[in-house]
């Protein structure tokens, strides 16, 4: 019985470590998603600015 208890404790410890690793990966991915979202928003703003400047440039030749 003691051996089974030891094995169960080992399995529980292993499962808890796996869960902790998964949570860390999830947090890392969430942080990366937030960073990518910020980069995307910045790129969209840059594209909008460039489009507006191009429109003004073209209007000056009309």
Backbone torsions as a table, in degrees:
resi	resn	phi	psi	omega
1	UNK	NA	-38.8	-179.4
2	UNK	-63.4	-37.8	179.0
3	UNK	-62.5	-42.3	179.0
4	UNK	-63.3	-40.0	179.5
5	UNK	-63.0	-42.7	178.1
6	UNK	-62.3	-42.5	178.5
7	UNK	-64.1	-40.3	179.4
8	UNK	-65.7	-40.3	178.0
9	UNK	-63.8	-38.9	178.8
10	UNK	-65.6	-43.1	178.7
11	UNK	-64.1	-40.5	179.4
12	UNK	-64.1	-44.9	178.7
13	UNK	-60.1	-44.2	179.3
14	UNK	-62.8	-42.9	179.6
15	UNK	-64.5	-39.4	179.2
16	UNK	-66.5	-39.3	177.5
17	UNK	-65.2	-41.7	178.1
18	UNK	-62.6	-42.3	179.1
19	UNK	-63.1	-41.7	179.9
20	UNK	-64.0	-41.8	178.3
21	UNK	-63.7	-41.6	179.7
22	UNK	-64.2	-41.2	178.1
23	UNK	-63.4	-40.4	178.8
24	UNK	-64.4	-43.2	178.0
25	UNK	-61.7	-40.6	179.3
26	UNK	-63.6	-43.2	178.0
27	UNK	-63.4	-41.5	178.4
28	UNK	-61.9	-43.4	-179.5
29	UNK	-66.1	-37.5	178.5
30	UNK	-65.0	-42.4	177.8
31	UNK	-62.6	-43.5	179.1
32	UNK	-62.8	-40.8	178.9
33	UNK	-60.9	-42.9	179.5
34	UNK	-63.5	-41.4	179.0
35	UNK	-65.0	-42.5	178.6
36	UNK	-65.0	-37.1	178.0
37	UNK	-62.7	-42.6	178.6
38	UNK	-64.1	-41.9	178.5
39	UNK	-63.4	-41.2	178.8
40	UNK	-63.0	-44.8	179.7
41	UNK	-63.3	-39.0	178.3
42	UNK	-64.9	-43.3	179.4
43	UNK	-64.9	-38.8	178.0
44	UNK	-64.7	-40.4	177.8
45	UNK	-64.3	-42.8	177.9
46	UNK	-61.8	-41.5	179.5
47	UNK	-65.1	-40.1	178.3
48	UNK	-63.3	-43.8	178.3
49	UNK	-61.4	-45.4	-179.5
50	UNK	-62.6	-40.0	179.0
51	UNK	-63.6	-43.6	179.3
52	UNK	-64.4	-41.0	178.3
53	UNK	-64.9	-39.5	177.8
54	UNK	-64.2	-42.2	177.5
55	UNK	-59.8	-44.2	179.3
56	UNK	-64.0	-40.5	178.9
57	UNK	-61.7	-45.4	-179.3
58	UNK	-67.1	-36.7	179.6
59	UNK	-65.1	-32.0	-178.9
60	UNK	-69.2	-17.2	178.7
61	UNK	-100.4	-3.0	179.3
62	UNK	-84.4	NA	NA
